[in-house]
């Protein structure tokens, strides 16, 4: 009977060693596979982020060039009448469907908008061109088009 007890104990120990080996192997394999998947996912995310950053940069450069072109045209023509500005800005809106509106602000706190939005309603509410972030940015660097942070448009109540 003693030999049966020793054989059973030996079998149980061997079984435990085998199970422990299986668990260790499974854990190591899982860790290696997890690291490989994580590295691959991070690589793809980094690559895609880089592509999207380039697309966004190109988009912003295009819009800055559009603004610079408008400024150059205005400087060359020298006509700052509301009629001329409205026509020019309206044409820019027609050619750039992604624009919600295009406008020029003046030191007397008025503005001309390409959409024809009745800005007088905003004047009555206390809107002043010179207090807007886009106006202040334009006045700090009159040679280059700038990009402001998102802000809530007073006319639409949406981010622009």
Long-range contacts (C-beta under 8 A, 24 or more apart in sequence): 60-147, 63-96, 63-145, 63-147, 64-144, 64-145, 64-146, 64-147, 65-145, 66-92, 66-96, 67-145, 68-144, 68-145, 70-102, 71-145, 74-104, 80-104, 82-112, 85-112, 86-112, 86-113, 86-114, 86-116, 88-114, 89-113, 89-114, 90-114, 90-115, 90-116, 100-153, 100-156, 100-158, 100-160, 101-155, 105-129, 105-130, 105-132, 105-134, 105-135, 105-138, 117-155, 122-154, 122-155, 125-154, 127-154
